[in-house]
Each structure stands twice: as C-alpha cells, then as structure tokens.
Amino acid sequence: MNNQLVHLLRRWYPQRDTLEWVLGTVYRTEGPCYRKAGAMMLFDSLGQQYGMLSGGCLESDIQQQARRVMQSGKAMTLCYDGSDEDDLAFRLGIGCGGTVHILLQPITAGSGYLQLDQVLQSLEQRRSSAYYQRIPSADGAVESRFEQLNDPTPGAGNRLGAQVVEGSDTWLRTTIAPPPHLLVVGGGLDARPLVSLAHELGWQTSLWDPRPANGRREFFMTADRIIDNDVESLPAYCRQQVVDAAVLMSHNVGLDAAALRLLQDSPLRYLALLGPRNRRERVFEEAGVAEDRLTTPVSGPAGLDIGAELPESIALSILSECHAVLQQRDGRPLSAQL
C-alpha cells in the first residue's frame, strides 16, 4: 500500500458508503516529529489503516480513538507528547521527543465526505488544491472546505499544512499537490528498476521508446503508460499529462538528442541524461542545443554520487537526485545539517 494521498483516497472512494471512515490529520507539531502538519491517514470500521501519522508507534492507539469518532460522529483532537514521561507517546518509546497534535474527523455523506472526493478528483487531474479543516473546540463540529489552485505547486507530492485564523475559528490549511510524474526515455534493461522504484514511491510513470524490442509491457508491468509515438509527440504529451521530470536513457545518441531538443520546450522541473560527460557532449552537439541556452537545466551524468554501478543502485541514485530537485532540496546528508 503506497502512502501517497491519492492512493489512500483511491482505496476509500469505492467503499465510502459501505464502511465507516475517519480521516486523521497532523495539524500541529512541536519539536522533532516523524510527520509534519498536513500528513493524513484513513481508518475504516474493519480496523484497517491507510497511511501513517507517525513512524508506526501511535497508529494502534489512534485507531482506538478513531472508533470513538465513528460512534459519536464528532471530530476530536489528540495530543501525543514524546517528552512527557507520563504521556503514552513517551511510554511507547517513540524516541523523537516531539509533540504531535492530531485531528480525527468522521467521513460521512452528511459532511459532504469532507470534500475528499473533490481532493481525489483534483489529484487524478494532476492539479493542486488547498484543503481546509476546522480545528474543533469542545463542540466537536466537523467542517472542511476545498479550494482548487490554478498555479502548479512547487514540490510535487507535498502536503504543506499551516494554521490560519478566521474570526473565532482556527483552520488547518493544507496545500495538496499530486505525486511527481516521471517520463523515462528508453526501455532498456536499466530502465526497468527506475520505473519500478518510481512506482514504489507512488509516482506516476510514463515510458517512451519507439523501438519494437524495447518498452514492452511485460518488461514494465508497473508503468502507468507506455508510449511508442514519434518523438515529436513528447512535448505535447508532457504538457497534457503534466510531466514533472524526465530521464533520457535510450542508449542511443540520436534518440536522446532528439528528446533533449524537443523537451527543452516542456515545463519540466528535472531533466537528466544518463551516461558519462563525453557522451553528454555528443548528445548536446547532435541536439544542436547550447548549454547557456537551456530552458531546463540538464543533470548529466544523471544522479547523486553514491557509488552506483548496477541498474538498481543507478535507479536509486537518479531518483534521489530527482526527488531532491522536485522538493527544492540540495541532497546533502541530513547529518551534515545538524
């Protein structure tokens, strides 16, 4: 089960009226916590859980509280203090030492399903949205609202939550963006783990290769789409399908060069080229693209320097760099940032 919100909602939507459901949301944190404000999770009346609100330490207790919400039909808030020796979070030994505040809301037809159907539709259309949840006082009132955003949200897949005050009410406003959409150019052996790992991350994946022996469905069972149209179709595809990132790895200088030349007109936020520096120069020369005229900077050789040699570790290297760029991070070790 993938933890991207769109995948959670896809599990909920077909059973929204046949089971009882509760939405759990982190609405505030203090100190170091595993998840941040805006993180969401679903609970159903069969005791199944979808997603995570902690590192797996608190979910069983949250599930018990979710049952109370199902019975009462009212929202409630929870607080787990990892620094308080008398608090459940401390006794569970979660170790983070921070405090996490969680909102539980029943998802019912009477509450308009908390507008989660609209959130799902927006994510399926690869559009970003702002989602508002009222932090209840003692009344346990259940309120939420949905707002479509017209502009793309930086950091695909992010759920960025912040509290806003409107009159006497406090709301959690969460910006919700769809998971990244990755286009892989080339269906060779080393593309298989790249597509597979991206799928495991919950990303949308498309594969393009016009060669009959490459890009076959039996080799790429997890790819969302396999494209074999002319290379000239790629820019329009990227715009229509809102592609965020592309990796050129056809092992054919001509194909990579054609894709590089055409994809420069696409609104990509990450573009990578597999292979050593001398090959990069050949691809650029054949593409007729000057480095200083690039619309989208090219990461080439692709990936972070983790000593990767085999296809699986190369895929990890490339996706790590891509993830960092999409999230606007520099890819440094976390220990170096202490």
C-alpha positions in Angstrom: 0.0 0.0 0.0 1.5 3.3 -1.1 1.3 6.2 1.3 0.7 9.0 -1.3 -2.6 10.6 -0.5 -4.1 9.9 -4.0 -3.5 6.1 -3.4 -5.2 6.3 0.1 -8.2 8.1 -1.4 -8.5 5.6 -4.2 -8.9 2.9 -1.6 -11.5 4.9 0.3 -13.7 6.2 -2.5 -15.3 2.9 -3.8 -16.2 2.0 -0.1 -17.1 5.4 1.1 -20.7 4.4 1.8 -20.2 0.7 2.7 -17.8 1.2 5.7 -17.4 3.9 8.3 -14.3 6.1 7.8 -12.3 8.5 9.8 -9.7 11.0 8.5 -6.7 11.5 10.7 -4.6 14.6 10.2 -1.5 16.0 11.9 -2.4 19.7 12.5 0.5 20.8 14.6 3.8 19.6 15.8 6.4 20.8 18.3 9.9 19.7 18.2 11.2 16.7 16.2 8.3 14.6 14.8 8.2 11.8 12.2 5.4 13.5 10.2 4.6 17.2 9.9 1.4 19.3 9.7 -0.7 18.2 6.8 0.1 14.5 7.0 -3.1 12.4 6.5 -4.3 8.9 7.2 -7.5 6.9 6.9 -9.1 4.5 9.2 -12.1 2.2 8.5 -14.6 0.3 10.6 -12.9 -3.0 9.8 -9.8 -1.9 11.6 -7.8 -1.2 8.5 -5.4 1.7 8.4 -4.1 3.5 5.3 -1.1 5.8 5.6 0.9 6.9 8.5 0.8 9.7 11.1 3.9 8.6 13.0 6.7 6.1 12.5 4.2 3.3 13.2 4.3 3.8 17.0 1.0 5.7 17.6 -1.3 4.3 14.9 -2.8 1.5 17.1 -3.9 4.0 19.7 -5.1 6.4 17.1 -7.2 3.6 15.6 -8.9 3.1 19.0 -9.7 6.8 19.2 -11.0 6.7 15.6 -13.6 4.1 16.7 -14.9 6.6 19.2 -15.2 9.2 16.5 -17.2 6.7 14.3 -19.6 6.1 17.2 -20.0 9.7 18.2 -20.0 11.3 14.7 -18.0 14.2 16.2 -14.5 15.3 15.5 -11.8 15.1 18.2 -8.2 16.1 18.7 -5.4 14.1 20.3 -2.0 15.1 21.6 1.0 12.8 22.0 3.9 14.3 23.9 7.2 12.4 23.4 9.0 14.4 26.1 6.5 13.8 28.9 7.3 10.6 30.9 3.6 10.3 31.8 2.4 10.5 28.2 1.5 7.5 26.1 3.9 8.6 23.4 6.8 8.6 25.9 5.9 5.2 27.3 5.7 3.7 23.8 9.3 4.8 23.3 8.9 6.7 20.1 12.2 8.4 20.7 11.6 11.6 18.7 11.0 13.7 21.8 8.5 16.0 20.0 4.8 16.6 20.4 2.2 15.8 17.7 -1.4 17.1 17.6 -3.8 15.0 15.6 -7.3 15.8 14.3 -9.8 13.0 13.8 -12.9 13.7 11.6 -15.7 11.3 10.6 -16.1 11.0 6.8 -19.8 10.8 6.1 -22.2 11.7 3.4 -23.8 14.2 5.8 -20.5 16.1 6.0 -20.0 16.0 2.2 -17.4 13.4 2.7 -15.2 16.2 4.0 -14.8 17.2 0.3 -12.3 14.3 -0.1 -14.0 13.3 -3.3 -13.0 16.7 -4.7 -9.5 16.3 -3.4 -9.3 12.9 -5.2 -10.6 14.3 -8.4 -8.1 17.2 -8.3 -5.2 14.8 -7.7 -6.4 12.5 -10.6 -6.4 15.5 -12.9 -2.9 16.3 -11.6 -4.0 19.7 -10.2 -3.0 21.2 -6.8 -5.6 22.3 -4.2 -5.9 23.9 -0.8 -7.7 21.9 1.7 -9.2 23.4 4.9 -10.1 21.6 8.1 -11.6 23.4 11.1 -9.8 22.6 14.4 -12.8 21.8 16.7 -13.3 23.2 20.1 -15.5 21.3 22.6 -18.4 21.1 20.2 -16.7 18.5 18.0 -18.1 20.2 14.9 -17.0 18.7 11.6 -16.1 21.2 9.0 -13.9 21.3 5.9 -13.7 23.0 2.6 -11.9 22.6 -0.7 -10.3 25.2 -3.0 -8.8 24.5 -6.4 -5.5 26.1 -7.1 -4.7 27.3 -10.7 -1.0 27.6 -10.3 1.3 24.5 -10.0 2.6 23.9 -6.5 6.3 23.6 -6.1 7.4 20.3 -4.6 5.2 17.7 -6.3 3.6 15.3 -3.8 3.9 17.7 -0.9 1.3 18.2 1.8 2.2 21.5 3.4 0.0 22.4 6.3 -0.3 25.7 8.3 -2.9 27.0 10.7 -4.9 30.1 9.8 -7.3 32.0 12.0 -10.6 33.2 10.6 -12.7 35.1 13.1 -13.0 32.9 16.2 -12.1 29.7 14.3 -8.8 28.1 13.6 -8.3 26.1 10.5 -5.6 23.9 9.1 -4.8 24.9 5.5 -3.0 22.2 3.6 -1.6 22.6 0.1 -2.0 19.3 -1.7 -0.1 18.5 -4.9 -0.2 15.3 -6.9 2.8 12.9 -6.8 5.5 13.5 -9.4 5.0 12.3 -13.0 8.3 10.8 -14.4 8.9 10.3 -18.1 11.6 7.7 -18.9 13.0 7.9 -22.4 14.4 4.5 -23.4 13.2 1.0 -22.4 16.5 -0.8 -21.8 17.4 -3.2 -19.0 18.5 -0.4 -16.7 15.2 1.5 -17.2 13.2 -1.4 -15.6 14.4 -0.8 -11.9 14.0 3.0 -12.5 10.3 2.6 -13.4 9.7 0.0 -10.7 11.3 2.1 -7.9 9.4 5.2 -9.0 6.2 3.2 -8.9 7.1 2.1 -5.3 7.4 5.8 -4.4 3.9 6.3 -5.6 4.9 8.4 -8.6 3.2 8.3 -11.9 5.4 6.8 -14.6 5.4 7.0 -18.4 7.9 5.2 -20.7 8.7 6.2 -24.3 10.6 4.0 -26.7 9.7 3.6 -30.4 11.9 0.5 -30.9 9.7 -2.7 -31.0 12.1 -4.7 -28.9 12.2 -2.1 -26.1 9.5 -0.7 -23.9 7.4 -3.9 -23.9 4.6 -4.2 -21.3 6.0 -7.5 -20.0 9.2 -5.7 -19.0 7.4 -2.7 -17.5 4.4 -4.0 -15.7 4.3 -1.1 -13.2 4.5 1.7 -15.8 1.3 3.8 -16.0 1.7 4.4 -19.7 4.0 3.1 -22.5 4.3 5.4 -25.4 5.6 4.5 -28.9 4.6 7.5 -30.9 7.1 9.7 -32.8 9.5 11.7 -30.6 7.8 14.9 -31.8 4.8 13.9 -29.7 6.7 14.2 -26.4 6.4 17.9 -25.7 2.6 17.8 -26.2 2.4 14.7 -24.0 4.4 16.3 -21.2 2.1 19.4 -21.2 -1.1 17.5 -21.4 -0.1 14.9 -18.8 1.7 17.4 -16.5 5.0 15.6 -16.5 7.4 16.9 -13.9 10.6 15.1 -14.7 12.3 13.2 -17.5 15.3 10.9 -17.7 17.0 10.3 -21.1 18.5 6.8 -21.1 17.8 5.2 -24.5 21.5 4.3 -25.0 21.1 5.8 -28.5 22.7 9.2 -29.1 20.2 10.1 -31.8 17.1 9.3 -29.7 18.5 11.0 -26.6 19.5 14.1 -28.7 16.0 14.3 -30.4 14.3 14.0 -27.0 16.6 16.6 -25.4 16.0 19.1 -28.2 12.2 18.7 -28.0 11.8 18.5 -24.3 13.5 21.9 -23.8 10.1 23.4 -24.7 8.3 21.4 -22.0 7.7 22.8 -18.5 9.9 20.2 -16.8 11.4 20.8 -13.4 14.0 18.0 -13.7 15.7 16.7 -16.8 18.6 14.1 -16.6 20.8 12.4 -19.1 22.4 9.0 -18.4 26.0 8.4 -19.3 29.5 9.9 -18.9 30.4 13.5 -19.7 31.9 12.8 -23.1 28.6 11.2 -24.1 26.7 14.2 -22.8 28.8 16.4 -25.1 27.9 14.2 -28.1 24.2 14.3 -27.3 24.3 18.1 -26.9 26.2 18.5 -30.2 23.8 16.3 -32.1 20.8 18.0 -30.5 22.1 21.4 -31.5 21.4 22.7 -28.0 23.8 25.1 -26.3 24.3 24.8 -22.6 23.8 28.5 -22.0 20.5 28.5 -23.9 18.9 25.6 -21.9 15.3 26.2 -20.8 15.5 23.3 -18.4 18.9 22.6 -16.8 20.2 19.1 -17.6 21.6 16.9 -14.9 24.2 14.8 -16.7 25.7 12.5 -15.7 22.3 11.8 -14.0 22.1 11.0 -10.3 23.8 11.6 -7.0 27.3 10.3 -6.3 26.5 7.2 -4.2 29.0 4.8 -5.9 26.2 3.3 -8.0 27.2 0.6 -10.6 24.3 -1.8 -11.1 21.0 -0.8 -12.6 19.2 -0.9 -9.2 21.6 1.4 -7.5 21.8 3.7 -10.5 18.0 4.0 -10.4 18.3 4.9 -6.7 20.9 7.5 -7.5 18.8 9.1 -10.2 15.6 9.1 -8.3 17.3 10.5 -5.2 18.6 13.5 -7.2 15.2 13.9 -8.9 13.4 13.8 -5.6 15.7 16.4 -4.1 15.3 18.8 -7.1 11.5 18.5 -7.1 11.4 19.1 -3.3 13.9 22.0 -3.8 16.5 20.4 -1.6 20.2 20.1 -2.1 20.6 16.4 -1.5 23.1 16.8 1.4 23.3 14.2 4.2 20.9 15.1 7.0 23.7 14.6 9.5 25.6 17.5 7.8 22.7 19.8 8.5 22.8 19.4 12.3 
